[in-house]
Amino acid sequence: KQGKMKKLFIVRHTTKQKETQNEYDYDTELTKEGIEKATQMAQKLALENHQIDLIVASPAVRTRHTAEIFANELGYNKTIMLNEVLYMAFVNELIETITYTYDTIDCMLIVGHNPSLTALAVTLLGFKEKFEEGAVMQIDFDCNSWIDIDKNNAKLISYTIPK
């Protein structure tokens, strides 16, 4: 079943609480609505029966929580990799992080933040919209190795936003 393809799912965390005065943005929690939205999006993705080999998330509370919801709904029982780079990433760092992924991984899901996720979609796909909160994007790359991913082999498969 090993195809010549790498599949990437990009997820932006869902709705977060309004920050209180002295609270770090890093620690901002998801709202109840945010948790429901993430669950809804994760369930929708689960119906497509992808075999997710790796979940990588920004270590901020809201992205970690979003990643846990997806892991749970997708039946992913390996470790969620937390990667600090995803927290205030510039797009080139984000792409570099993806290209460092082991080639034994065929399908990866990353949970991150804007503006870097929008920048990533623009860079790889010429995406014309803002990457919405809670949205899930699938990009397929026509290559065998993550190191080779670029805009010439990237194809937008789907972009879904919460209802």
C-alpha positions in Angstrom: 0.0 0.0 0.0 3.1 2.2 0.2 2.3 4.9 -2.4 4.4 7.6 -3.8 2.7 10.2 -1.7 2.9 12.2 1.5 -0.4 13.4 3.1 -0.4 16.5 5.3 -3.4 17.6 7.4 -3.2 21.1 8.8 -5.5 22.1 11.7 -5.8 25.5 13.3 -6.8 25.4 17.0 -10.4 26.3 17.6 -11.9 29.2 19.6 -10.0 30.3 22.6 -10.9 32.2 25.7 -10.3 35.9 25.8 -7.1 36.5 27.5 -7.2 38.0 31.0 -4.9 40.9 31.7 -1.8 39.0 33.0 -2.3 35.7 31.4 0.1 34.5 28.8 -1.4 33.9 25.3 0.4 30.5 25.6 -1.9 29.4 28.4 -5.1 30.5 26.8 -7.7 27.7 27.0 -10.3 26.6 24.4 -13.8 27.7 25.1 -16.6 25.2 25.4 -17.6 26.1 21.9 -14.0 25.6 20.8 -14.0 22.1 22.2 -17.3 21.2 20.5 -16.0 22.6 17.2 -12.7 20.7 17.4 -14.7 17.5 18.2 -17.0 18.0 15.3 -14.1 18.6 12.9 -12.2 15.6 14.2 -15.2 13.4 13.9 -15.7 14.5 10.3 -12.1 13.7 9.5 -12.4 10.3 11.2 -15.1 9.4 8.8 -12.6 9.6 5.9 -10.6 6.8 7.5 -7.1 8.1 7.0 -4.3 6.3 8.7 -2.6 9.1 10.7 1.0 8.2 11.4 2.0 11.3 13.4 0.4 14.2 15.1 2.5 17.2 15.8 1.2 20.2 17.8 2.4 23.5 19.1 2.8 23.1 22.9 0.4 26.0 23.7 -2.6 24.9 25.7 -5.2 25.4 23.0 -3.3 23.6 20.2 -2.3 20.8 22.5 -6.0 20.4 23.6 -7.1 20.5 19.9 -4.5 17.9 19.0 -5.7 15.6 21.9 -9.3 15.9 20.7 -8.2 14.9 17.1 -6.0 12.0 18.5 -9.0 10.8 20.5 -11.5 10.9 17.6 -9.0 9.5 15.1 -8.0 6.5 17.3 -4.4 7.7 17.3 -2.8 6.2 20.4 0.8 7.2 19.8 2.5 10.2 21.4 1.5 13.6 20.2 4.8 15.3 19.4 5.0 18.8 20.8 7.1 21.2 18.8 8.0 24.6 20.1 8.7 25.8 16.5 4.9 25.6 15.7 4.2 28.2 18.4 5.5 31.4 16.8 6.7 30.0 13.6 7.8 31.8 10.5 6.7 29.9 7.4 10.2 28.8 6.5 10.7 27.3 9.9 7.3 25.5 9.6 8.2 24.0 6.2 11.6 23.0 7.6 10.0 21.3 10.5 7.7 19.3 8.1 10.7 18.4 5.8 12.5 16.9 8.8 9.8 14.3 9.3 10.9 10.7 8.9 9.9 9.1 5.6 8.3 6.2 7.3 5.6 8.7 8.1 3.2 8.9 5.2 0.4 10.9 6.8 0.9 13.6 9.3 -1.4 16.0 11.1 -0.1 19.3 12.5 -2.0 21.6 14.8 -0.8 25.2 14.8 -1.6 28.9 14.8 -2.1 31.8 12.5 -0.5 33.7 10.9 1.9 30.9 10.1 -0.7 28.4 8.9 -2.2 30.9 6.4 1.4 31.7 5.2 2.0 27.9 4.8 -1.1 27.5 2.7 -0.2 30.5 0.6 3.4 29.3 0.1 2.5 25.7 -0.8 -0.8 26.3 -2.7 -1.2 30.0 -3.4 -4.1 29.8 -1.0 -6.2 33.0 -1.2 -8.1 32.9 2.1 -7.3 33.3 5.8 -6.9 29.9 7.5 -9.9 29.9 9.8 -10.0 28.8 13.4 -10.8 25.1 13.7 -10.3 24.6 9.9 -8.8 21.4 8.5 -6.8 21.3 5.3 -5.5 18.3 3.5 -2.5 18.7 1.1 -1.2 15.7 -0.8 2.4 15.9 -2.0 3.4 13.8 -5.1 6.8 12.7 -3.7 8.3 9.9 -1.5 10.1 12.0 0.9 9.1 15.0 3.1 12.4 16.7 2.1 11.0 17.0 -1.4 7.7 18.8 -0.6 7.2 22.1 -2.4 4.6 24.1 -4.3 5.3 22.2 -7.5 4.1 18.8 -6.0 1.5 20.1 -3.5 -2.1 19.6 -4.2 -5.0 21.0 -2.2 -7.4 18.1 -1.5 -9.8 19.7 0.9 -10.3 22.7 3.1 -13.1 22.4 5.7 -14.2 25.0 8.2 -16.5 24.4 11.2 -20.2 25.1 10.8 
